[in-house]
């Protein structure tokens, strides 16, 4: 008889490794977009204006009242 327990373990490890690579790739690719979405939401909550950056993930909040205060 051949013992197949080791083969099943290797298969599970390969599946977990493949899933990890796919998840890491997706997070790296969509991470900037996710960061921008969170930044937009936090800007609205804080009463600030969202300003998009050059690349995904580089957006920031700016105070919409800075221009009004500087004009005085």
C-alpha positions in Angstrom: 0.0 0.0 0.0 1.1 3.5 -0.8 0.7 6.3 1.8 -1.0 9.3 0.2 -1.2 11.5 3.3 2.0 13.4 2.3 0.6 14.1 -1.1 -2.6 15.6 0.2 -0.6 17.9 2.5 1.5 19.1 -0.4 -1.6 19.8 -2.4 -3.1 21.9 0.4 0.1 23.8 0.7 0.2 24.5 -3.0 -3.4 25.7 -3.0 -2.8 28.0 0.0 0.3 29.4 -1.7 -1.5 30.1 -4.9 -4.4 31.8 -3.1 -1.9 33.9 -1.1 -0.2 35.0 -4.3 -3.5 35.9 -5.9 -4.7 37.9 -2.9 -1.4 39.8 -2.5 -1.5 40.7 -6.2 -5.1 41.9 -6.0 -4.4 44.0 -2.9 -1.3 45.5 -4.5 -3.2 46.3 -7.8 -6.3 47.7 -6.2 -4.7 49.1 -3.0 -4.4 52.6 -4.3 -8.1 52.7 -5.4 -9.1 51.4 -2.0 -7.0 54.0 -0.2 -8.6 56.8 -2.4 -12.1 55.5 -1.5 -11.3 55.6 2.2 -9.7 59.0 1.9 -12.7 60.4 0.1 -15.0 59.1 2.8 -12.8 60.5 5.6 -12.6 63.9 3.8 -16.4 64.1 3.7 -16.7 63.2 7.4 -14.1 65.8 8.4 -15.6 68.5 6.3 -12.6 68.7 3.9 -12.4 68.6 0.2 -10.8 65.6 -1.6 -8.1 66.4 -4.1 -7.0 63.5 -6.4 -3.4 62.7 -6.8 -1.4 61.9 -10.0 -1.6 58.1 -9.2 -4.2 56.0 -7.4 -3.6 56.2 -3.7 -2.0 59.7 -3.7 -5.2 61.7 -3.1 -5.4 63.9 -0.1 -7.8 66.2 1.9 -7.6 69.9 1.8 -9.4 72.5 3.9 -12.0 74.2 1.8 -11.8 77.3 4.0 -8.0 78.0 3.5 -8.7 80.2 0.5 -11.3 82.2 2.3 -9.1 82.8 5.3 -6.1 83.8 3.2 -8.1 86.4 1.4 -8.8 88.4 4.5 
